[in-house]
Amino acid sequence: MHARSGRTVRDLRRENRTAVLRRLYFDGPMSRLMLGPATGLSSGSVSNVVAELVAEGLVEEAGSVDSAGGRPRTLVRITPASGFMIGVDIGETRIRIELFDLTLTELARTEHPLASSGPRTARYDVDLVVAHLREGIAEVLRTADVPAERLIGVGVGVPGIVSRDAGDGAVVHGQTIGWDAVPFERLLRAAVELPEAVPYWIDNGAKTLGQAEMWFGAGRGARSAVVVLFGSGVGACVLTDPMGPGRALEWGHLTVRVRGRRCRCGAQGCLEAYAGAEALLARWCEAGGQPPTGADEETALTAMLTAAYPVDPGTDPDATALSVLEETAEYLGAGFADLINLFQPDRILVGGWAGLQLGTRFLETVTGYAMEYALRYPASRTAVGMGTLGPEAVTVGAALLPLVDFFAQGGRRPETKPSVPAPAWQSALQDRVSP
């Protein structure tokens, strides 16, 4: 049976379930009466959907509220333990793996450090990264005593561009870390002991950060936003639909200076060659700065900021560190102006471990340059601020990837598709095809 729009009754039921699940997730607990106007569904449709979801264990009763002159109304909410998801952040100094229930309560976590010295490509050796994920996923499931069969998916944030291949699944093109068309999803499926039905959702780390900030952080309530991630390098995600997925941008490889500094991607004059933490510290050292001996990037950046902006009012700022940071602020401001002119977002939000350190110190200066370089009208309508979910937002956003799909499927796990015989003509002609 089909609806006139071409959608089947099954499609309509799935959409109704999705509407109820999303509304309960963001605004629950709610009564059935409240769900009607909130979702645009009739009272009968709401009652049927809620009854289904309660019977399946996805929704549970959560007390009641008084009504005006009538019986108390029963509230319902998402059942936290009705599903689980894993979020992975393949970061610059460590791989973080977290297990969440359906309401994003963290149940277990593990971190696997990456080498802080040596070539970047060695730090991101594919076999080593896959081994970390194999051990870490098994560890969080074991710690929380959650059967792998109850996972709705595994989300992974990676440093690079992700394409899709019919045979290999997610393929990662990470030019700055030496990943050239790495069939990452296929490698994970071969190495990690998870049921075949558990889906992997692999995407750019800036995109997972953007998803988290848009749903639960500083982007909430905005119609559109660009979330920028500052770490060793620089990335961004543009979101034009508050409920939809974002789009990763290789913003760090925007050219800000023709024939400028050599970027770690191999090109010259990229924003990342001036504004990423790795390049920022290199420029400080070239100018005579002295980070602590043997310090990792996070510690060295803290030292640079402390030198430029001393806490003790009686201490003079380090002129070298301050000069490099002020120059960086102008480069970032120009990069923000490009984002404003291209996408005209309501908000630009700064995240990532380096962004959280840098932003509190000189975001006002960066914003001033952005307003100076951008077109006046879109600039006047764009607010620049800090993300609010902290340095672990990439992991949360990665866990949202399977959750987004789970809700889009109406709260149903992927079904194994039955095999369909090939058409008769295909079998008849197969023998005539030359080997």
DODO-936640 format. One record per residue (C-alpha): residue number from 0; x, y, z. Coordinates in steps of 0.2 Angstrom, whole numbers, plus 2048, in hexadecimal, padded with zeros to 3 digits. Layout:
BEGIN
{NUM, {X, Y, Z}},
...
# end
This chain:
BEGIN
{0, {800, 800, 800}},
{1, {807, 811, 7FB}},
{2, {803, 823, 800}},
{3, {7FF, 82F, 7F2}},
{4, {810, 837, 7F5}},
{5, {819, 827, 7F0}},
{6, {81E, 823, 801}},
{7, {818, 812, 808}},
{8, {80F, 810, 818}},
{9, {81F, 809, 81F}},
{10, {828, 819, 81B}},
{11, {81B, 824, 824}},
{12, {81C, 819, 833}},
{13, {82F, 81A, 834}},
{14, {82D, 82D, 832}},
{15, {821, 82E, 840}},
{16, {82C, 824, 84B}},
{17, {83B, 82F, 847}},
{18, {831, 83F, 84B}},
{19, {82C, 838, 85C}},
{20, {83D, 831, 860}},
{21, {846, 842, 85C}},
{22, {839, 84C, 866}},
{23, {83B, 841, 875}},
{24, {84E, 841, 873}},
{25, {850, 854, 873}},
{26, {841, 859, 87D}},
{27, {83B, 84A, 887}},
{28, {833, 844, 893}},
{29, {823, 849, 88A}},
{30, {811, 844, 88B}},
{31, {808, 83C, 87C}},
{32, {7FD, 84C, 87C}},
{33, {80D, 857, 87B}},
{34, {814, 84C, 86D}},
{35, {806, 850, 861}},
{36, {809, 863, 85E}},
{37, {81C, 860, 860}},
{38, {81D, 853, 852}},
{39, {80E, 859, 847}},
{40, {806, 847, 849}},
{41, {7F4, 843, 84D}},
{42, {7F0, 83D, 85F}},
{43, {7ED, 82C, 858}},
{44, {7FD, 82B, 84E}},
{45, {807, 830, 85E}},
{46, {7FE, 823, 869}},
{47, {802, 815, 85C}},
{48, {814, 81A, 85A}},
{49, {817, 81C, 86D}},
{50, {80E, 80B, 870}},
{51, {81A, 803, 863}},
{52, {82A, 80B, 86B}},
{53, {825, 806, 87C}},
{54, {822, 7F4, 877}},
{55, {833, 7F4, 86F}},
{56, {83B, 7FB, 87E}},
{57, {841, 80B, 876}},
{58, {836, 816, 880}},
{59, {831, 815, 892}},
{60, {825, 81E, 89E}},
{61, {82D, 82C, 8A9}},
{62, {820, 831, 8B5}},
{63, {811, 83D, 8B3}},
{64, {80C, 84F, 8B3}},
{65, {7FC, 857, 8B9}},
{66, {7F0, 85C, 8AB}},
{67, {7E3, 86A, 8AC}},
{68, {7D4, 863, 8B4}},
{69, {7D7, 851, 8AE}},
{70, {7E1, 841, 8B2}},
{71, {7F4, 843, 8B3}},
{72, {7FD, 840, 8A3}},
{73, {80A, 833, 8A1}},
{74, {81B, 839, 89B}},
{75, {826, 82E, 890}},
{76, {838, 82F, 88C}},
{77, {846, 826, 882}},
{78, {84C, 816, 88B}},
{79, {85F, 819, 88E}},
{80, {864, 807, 88E}},
{81, {85A, 803, 87E}},
{82, {869, 805, 873}},
{83, {87B, 809, 874}},
{84, {888, 811, 869}},
{85, {89B, 814, 869}},
{86, {8A3, 824, 864}},
{87, {8B6, 825, 85F}},
{88, {8C1, 834, 85D}},
{89, {8D1, 830, 853}},
{90, {8D9, 840, 85A}},
{91, {8EB, 847, 858}},
{92, {8F2, 841, 869}},
{93, {8E6, 833, 86D}},
{94, {8D8, 828, 868}},
{95, {8C9, 82A, 873}},
{96, {8BB, 81C, 873}},
{97, {8AB, 81E, 87D}},
{98, {89C, 814, 87F}},
{99, {88B, 81D, 882}},
{100, {879, 818, 885}},
{101, {86B, 81E, 87A}},
{102, {86A, 82F, 884}},
{103, {87D, 832, 882}},
{104, {881, 82D, 894}},
{105, {893, 827, 894}},
{106, {895, 816, 89A}},
{107, {8A7, 812, 897}},
{108, {8B7, 81A, 88F}},
{109, {8C8, 816, 88A}},
{110, {8D6, 820, 883}},
{111, {8E5, 81A, 879}},
{112, {8F4, 826, 877}},
{113, {8FC, 829, 866}},
{114, {90F, 82C, 865}},
{115, {913, 83E, 868}},
{116, {923, 83E, 85F}},
{117, {929, 837, 84E}},
{118, {921, 839, 83D}},
{119, {90F, 83D, 83D}},
{120, {90C, 82E, 830}},
{121, {913, 822, 83D}},
{122, {908, 829, 84B}},
{123, {8F9, 825, 840}},
{124, {8FF, 814, 839}},
{125, {8EE, 80C, 833}},
{126, {8F2, 7FB, 83B}},
{127, {8F6, 803, 84C}},
{128, {8E6, 80E, 84C}},
{129, {8DB, 7FF, 847}},
{130, {8E3, 7F5, 855}},
{131, {8DF, 803, 862}},
{132, {8CD, 803, 85C}},
{133, {8CC, 7F0, 85D}},
{134, {8D2, 7F0, 86F}},
{135, {8C9, 800, 874}},
{136, {8B8, 7FA, 86E}},
{137, {8B9, 7E9, 877}},
{138, {8BF, 7F2, 887}},
{139, {8B0, 7FE, 888}},
{140, {8A3, 7F1, 884}},
{141, {8AC, 7E5, 891}},
{142, {8AD, 7F3, 89E}},
{143, {89A, 7F8, 89D}},
{144, {895, 7E6, 89A}},
{145, {88B, 7EA, 88A}},
{146, {889, 7DC, 87D}},
{147, {88F, 7E2, 86C}},
{148, {87F, 7DC, 865}},
{149, {876, 7EB, 86D}},
{150, {880, 7F8, 864}},
{151, {877, 803, 858}},
{152, {888, 808, 850}},
{153, {899, 80E, 852}},
{154, {89D, 820, 84D}},
{155, {8AF, 825, 849}},
{156, {8B6, 836, 846}},
{157, {8C6, 836, 83B}},
{158, {8D2, 843, 835}},
{159, {8CF, 844, 822}},
{160, {8C2, 843, 814}},
{161, {8B7, 834, 814}},
{162, {8B0, 82D, 804}},
{163, {8A5, 81D, 802}},
{164, {8A8, 80E, 7F8}},
{165, {89C, 800, 7F5}},
{166, {8A8, 7F2, 7FA}},
{167, {8B3, 7FB, 807}},
{168, {8A6, 806, 80F}},
{169, {8AE, 816, 817}},
{170, {8BF, 81A, 80F}},
{171, {8CA, 827, 817}},
{172, {8D5, 834, 80D}},
{173, {8E0, 83B, 81B}},
{174, {8EE, 844, 811}},
{175, {8F5, 84C, 820}},
{176, {8F7, 83C, 82A}},
{177, {8FD, 831, 81B}},
{178, {8EC, 828, 818}},
{179, {8EA, 826, 806}},
{180, {8D8, 81E, 802}},
{181, {8D9, 813, 812}},
{182, {8CA, 807, 812}},
{183, {8C8, 80A, 824}},
{184, {8B6, 803, 826}},
{185, {8BC, 7F3, 81E}},
{186, {8CB, 7F2, 829}},
{187, {8C1, 7F5, 839}},
{188, {8B4, 7E7, 834}},
{189, {8C2, 7DB, 832}},
{190, {8CB, 7DF, 842}},
{191, {8BD, 7E4, 84F}},
{192, {8B2, 7D6, 856}},
{193, {8A1, 7DD, 853}},
{194, {892, 7D5, 84B}},
{195, {890, 7D9, 839}},
{196, {880, 7E2, 83C}},
{197, {888, 7EF, 846}},
{198, {88B, 7FE, 83A}},
{199, {89A, 809, 83A}},
{200, {898, 81C, 837}},
{201, {8A9, 823, 833}},
{202, {8AA, 836, 82F}},
{203, {8B5, 845, 831}},
{204, {8B9, 84A, 843}},
{205, {8B4, 85C, 83F}},
{206, {8A3, 856, 839}},
{207, {8A0, 84C, 849}},
{208, {8A5, 85B, 854}},
{209, {899, 866, 84A}},
{210, {88B, 859, 84C}},
{211, {88D, 859, 85F}},
{212, {88E, 86C, 861}},
{213, {87E, 86E, 856}},
{214, {874, 862, 860}},
{215, {87A, 865, 871}},
{216, {886, 873, 872}},
{217, {888, 885, 86D}},
{218, {880, 882, 85C}},
{219, {86F, 87D, 863}},
{220, {861, 889, 85D}},
{221, {86B, 88F, 84E}},
{222, {864, 88C, 83D}},
{223, {876, 88B, 836}},
{224, {888, 88A, 83D}},
{225, {89A, 887, 839}},
{226, {8A3, 87E, 846}},
{227, {8B6, 87F, 845}},
{228, {8C2, 872, 84C}},
{229, {8D3, 878, 852}},
{230, {8E0, 86B, 856}},
{231, {8F1, 867, 84E}},
{232, {8E8, 86B, 83E}},
{233, {8D8, 875, 83A}},
{234, {8C7, 86F, 834}},
{235, {8B5, 874, 833}},
{236, {8A3, 86E, 831}},
{237, {895, 878, 829}},
{238, {883, 874, 82F}},
{239, {874, 87B, 826}},
{240, {867, 870, 82E}},
{241, {865, 86F, 841}},
{242, {860, 85D, 841}},
{243, {869, 857, 831}},
{244, {87B, 852, 82F}},
{245, {889, 85F, 82C}},
{246, {896, 85F, 81E}},
{247, {8A9, 85F, 822}},
{248, {8B3, 86C, 81A}},
{249, {8C6, 86B, 817}},
{250, {8C7, 87D, 81D}},
{251, {8D8, 87C, 824}},
{252, {8DE, 87A, 812}},
{253, {8D7, 88A, 80C}},
{254, {8E5, 894, 804}},
{255, {8E8, 8A4, 80F}},
{256, {8F9, 8A9, 808}},
{257, {8FF, 8A5, 7F6}},
{258, {910, 89C, 7F6}},
{259, {90F, 89D, 809}},
{260, {915, 890, 816}},
{261, {915, 87E, 812}},
{262, {907, 875, 819}},
{263, {908, 863, 81F}},
{264, {8FC, 85F, 811}},
{265, {90A, 863, 805}},
{266, {902, 873, 7FE}},
{267, {908, 885, 802}},
{268, {8FF, 893, 80B}},
{269, {8F1, 889, 813}},
{270, {8E8, 890, 823}},
{271, {8ED, 880, 82C}},
{272, {900, 885, 829}},
{273, {8FD, 895, 833}},
{274, {8EF, 891, 83F}},
{275, {8F0, 87E, 844}},
{276, {8F8, 87B, 855}},
{277, {907, 872, 84D}},
{278, {90A, 880, 841}},
{279, {907, 88D, 84E}},
{280, {914, 886, 85A}},
{281, {921, 883, 84B}},
{282, {91F, 896, 847}},
{283, {922, 89A, 859}},
{284, {932, 890, 85A}},
{285, {938, 897, 849}},
{286, {936, 8A9, 851}},
{287, {940, 8A4, 860}},
{288, {933, 89D, 86C}},
{289, {938, 88F, 878}},
{290, {92A, 882, 87C}},
{291, {92E, 876, 88B}},
{292, {93A, 869, 886}},
{293, {931, 858, 881}},
{294, {920, 860, 883}},
{295, {911, 85A, 878}},
{296, {907, 866, 86E}},
{297, {8FA, 869, 87B}},
{298, {907, 86D, 888}},
{299, {911, 878, 87C}},
{300, {902, 882, 877}},
{301, {8FE, 885, 889}},
{302, {90F, 88C, 88C}},
{303, {90E, 897, 87D}},
{304, {8FE, 89F, 882}},
{305, {904, 8A1, 894}},
{306, {914, 8AA, 88D}},
{307, {909, 8B5, 882}},
{308, {8FB, 8B8, 88F}},
{309, {904, 8B7, 8A0}},
{310, {8F8, 8B5, 8AF}},
{311, {903, 8BF, 8BA}},
{312, {8FF, 8D2, 8B6}},
{313, {911, 8D6, 8BB}},
{314, {919, 8CA, 8AD}},
{315, {91C, 8D2, 89C}},
{316, {914, 8C8, 88D}},
{317, {920, 8BE, 882}},
{318, {921, 8C9, 873}},
{319, {926, 8BB, 867}},
{320, {917, 8B0, 86D}},
{321, {90B, 8BF, 86C}},
{322, {910, 8C4, 85B}},
{323, {90E, 8B2, 854}},
{324, {8FD, 8B1, 85C}},
{325, {8F7, 8C2, 856}},
{326, {8FC, 8BD, 844}},
{327, {8F3, 8AD, 846}},
{328, {8E3, 8B6, 84C}},
{329, {8E3, 8C0, 83B}},
{330, {8E5, 8B0, 831}},
{331, {8D7, 8A8, 83B}},
{332, {8CC, 8B8, 839}},
{333, {8CF, 8B7, 826}},
{334, {8CA, 8A5, 826}},
{335, {8BA, 8A8, 830}},
{336, {8B6, 8B6, 824}},
{337, {8B6, 8A9, 816}},
{338, {8AA, 89E, 81F}},
{339, {89F, 8AD, 822}},
{340, {89F, 8B2, 810}},
{341, {89D, 8A0, 809}},
{342, {890, 899, 815}},
{343, {888, 8A8, 81E}},
{344, {885, 89E, 82E}},
{345, {87C, 8A4, 83E}},
{346, {88B, 89F, 848}},
{347, {89D, 89A, 847}},
{348, {8A3, 88F, 856}},
{349, {8B4, 88B, 85B}},
{350, {8B9, 879, 862}},
{351, {8C7, 86D, 863}},
{352, {8D4, 86C, 871}},
{353, {8DF, 87A, 869}},
{354, {8CF, 884, 865}},
{355, {8CA, 884, 877}},
{356, {8DB, 88A, 87D}},
{357, {8DC, 897, 86F}},
{358, {8CB, 89D, 86F}},
{359, {8C9, 8A4, 880}},
{360, {8D9, 8AE, 87E}},
{361, {8D7, 8B7, 86D}},
{362, {8C6, 8B2, 866}},
{363, {8C1, 8C5, 867}},
{364, {8D0, 8CA, 85C}},
{365, {8CC, 8BC, 850}},
{366, {8BA, 8C2, 84F}},
{367, {8BF, 8D3, 84C}},
{368, {8CA, 8CE, 83D}},
{369, {8BB, 8C3, 836}},
{370, {8AF, 8D2, 837}},
{371, {8BC, 8DD, 82E}},
{372, {8BF, 8D0, 820}},
{373, {8AE, 8CA, 81D}},
{374, {89F, 8D2, 814}},
{375, {896, 8DD, 820}},
{376, {885, 8D6, 81E}},
{377, {888, 8C4, 822}},
{378, {895, 8C8, 82F}},
{379, {888, 8D2, 838}},
{380, {87D, 8C3, 839}},
{381, {88B, 8B7, 83F}},
{382, {88F, 8B4, 851}},
{383, {8A0, 8AD, 855}},
{384, {8A2, 8A3, 865}},
{385, {8A9, 894, 86E}},
{386, {8A3, 882, 86D}},
{387, {89C, 87C, 87E}},
{388, {89F, 869, 87E}},
{389, {8B1, 869, 881}},
{390, {8C0, 85F, 87A}},
{391, {8B6, 84F, 87A}},
{392, {8A8, 855, 86E}},
{393, {8AF, 84B, 85F}},
{394, {8AC, 83B, 869}},
{395, {89A, 840, 86D}},
{396, {897, 846, 85B}},
{397, {89E, 835, 854}},
{398, {891, 82C, 85F}},
{399, {884, 836, 858}},
{400, {887, 830, 846}},
{401, {87F, 81F, 84A}},
{402, {871, 827, 854}},
{403, {86C, 833, 846}},
{404, {86A, 824, 83B}},
{405, {861, 81A, 848}},
{406, {854, 827, 84A}},
{407, {853, 829, 837}},
{408, {84E, 817, 836}},
{409, {840, 81A, 843}},
{410, {84B, 811, 851}},
{411, {84D, 801, 848}},
{412, {85D, 7F8, 846}},
{413, {864, 7F4, 835}},
{414, {85B, 7E5, 82D}},
{415, {864, 7D8, 823}},
{416, {85E, 7D9, 812}},
{417, {858, 7C9, 80A}},
{418, {861, 7C3, 7FB}},
{419, {858, 7C6, 7EB}},
{420, {85B, 7BA, 7DC}},
{421, {863, 7C2, 7CD}},
{422, {858, 7C6, 7BE}},
{423, {856, 7B8, 7B1}},
{424, {85F, 7C1, 7A3}},
{425, {86E, 7C4, 7AE}},
{426, {870, 7B1, 7B1}},
{427, {86D, 7AD, 79F}},
{428, {87A, 7B9, 798}},
{429, {887, 7B5, 7A6}},
{430, {88E, 7A7, 79C}},
{431, {890, 7B2, 78C}},
{432, {89B, 7BE, 795}},
{433, {8AE, 7BC, 791}},
{434, {8B9, 7B8, 7A0}},
# end
